[in-house]
Amino acid sequence: MKKTKIFADANLAVGAIDPNLYGSFIEHLGRAVYEGIYEPGHPEADEDGFRRDVISLIQELGVPIVRYPGGNFLSGYDWMDGIGPKEKRPVRLDLAWHTTEPNEFGTDEFMKWCKKAAITPMMGVNMGTGTVREAARLVEYCNHEGGTELSELRKANGAKEPYHVRYWCLGNEMDGAWQIGHLSADEYGKKAVEAAKVMRWTNGECDGFGPHPAPLKLIVSGSSNHEMDTFPEWDRIVLEHTYGYVDYLSMHRYYMYSADRKHPLEDFLGSADDMNEFIGTIRATIEYVRAKVRSQKRLFISFDEWNIWTLTAPRTEPLWKRAPHLLEDVYTFQDALVFAGLMNTLLNNCDVVKLACLAQLVNVIAPIMTKKGGGAFRQASFYPFKAIAHAARGETLRTFSDSASFGTMYGKARYINEAVSHDKNTRTVCVSLCNYAQEACETELELRSFGDLAATGYLEMTHSDLFATNGFDHPDTVVPHEKDLPQVKQGKVTLTLPAMSWSLVTFRY
């Protein structure tokens, strides 16, 4: 391949990177909660049953916000089942995942776990079987100071101070026929407006009282993926109902490489460019509705479910089991390479994508895996997430690249996939690079606008086996390695990116 040249300028910013771009997701699904973040009796469990080793790994990963409790689970969930004395909580059938839900872990446990893990909670309200009234009551339980039945109930359950939850999802994937209580776009849009109104009123956001010091951040359900027959018409209709009442439109998208390995690898490697197109369509839909409803407000995207999801093994455990092993994908080096490209895409759209949730966090299509009563390990995808989340701060810069391209089922994709960020406060520049070619590629970065620039870190992740994985007995098979720092000459640095690799280079000026 010819040398690829990438240019970035300090004065050409895409937008500010919201730290919530590095969020994640915990659902009552499989072993995400039970045997994941919560396992009373485990050697690493604290007095509340929270696994301290898992909390430590989550903090290492750099996750600032977590979405809870679903997911498909949300559309059949009564939040009242998960509060109060545990011995009195009902055991229910979860019709979303066909398991038995003991309700030992609920709203109060999640809030307590968030505090211990230094996590901002992102709660969901049930827009499937749930009602507008129930949504308002959950906000009251979480946020009202006291003096009412629900706020006093929270105090009786051990939380004297309100939780002050700001981020709220108005349901989950309501465009999907698989959703409990599935609605049409028009039906959902009308219901979401009413829920948004009463949730804000419950939070004290009322006309005539001036601006609220901490208004709710409301996320309305957008398309589950861009292959839905209703996409993007669903998003348009829902936004025309809700634009003046919400702050974000949600997006969900998973990418996969076929387990039988019969589909071209190039289709999988093109995932990042496809994600970029998906975001572009949603961006355009938001702007169309903003113009149509004559609004001055800017509405953003919450990409609150994204990941690699390979579906490598069918379910083998019986129906109605408590915390079965479900969706426990083991990520390969190849998965991690595509994963890094998806993160680059999120960064390159940070002007409109202000919140994102890696789905999910522990055990279920997750970067962290645990063993009941045993240890935990970092999946291959853990490493690019961690490195980028810690290093890519400030703002994303617009890049100009002459990378060659290849054909995929989505169209053209670039061999060299990049994201460049700049933090003015720390005077640092971060460059994340994926090489999707089957050969090494010499790549020149031109960063002359920063003046006297010096490299401070260089990570490289590659492997001779694209299907190499980590595991409990081999936790470090797929990890990044530190490289010798490259020299910067007159604002330029030349790197040789190995075939099928991800690299992260940091600089200071």
Secondary structure, 3 states (H helix, E strand, C coil): CCCEEEEEEEEEEEEECCHHHHEEECCCCCCCCECCCECCCCCCECCCCEEHHHHHHHHHHCCCEEEECCCHHHHHCCHHHHCCCHHHCCCEEECCCCEEECCCCCHHHHHHHHHHHCCEEEEEECCCCCCHHHHHHHHHHHHCCCCCHHHHHHHHCCCCCCCCCCEEEECCCCCCCCCCCCCCHHHHHHHHHHHHHHHHHHCCCCCCCCCCCCCCEEEECCCCCCCCCCCCHHHHHHHHHHCCCCCEEEEEEEECCCCCCCCCHHHHHCHHHHHHHHHHHHHHHHHHHHHHCCCCCCCEEEEEEEEECCCCCCCCCCCCCCCCCCCCCCCEHHHHHHHHHHHHHHHHCCCCEEEEEEECCECCCCCEEECCCCCEEECCCHHHHHHHHHHCCCEEEEEEECCCEEEECCEEEECEEEEEEEECCCCEEEEEEEECCCCCEEEEEECHHHCCCEEEEEEEECCCCCCCECECCECCCCCCEECCCCCCECCEEEEEECCCEEEEEEEEC
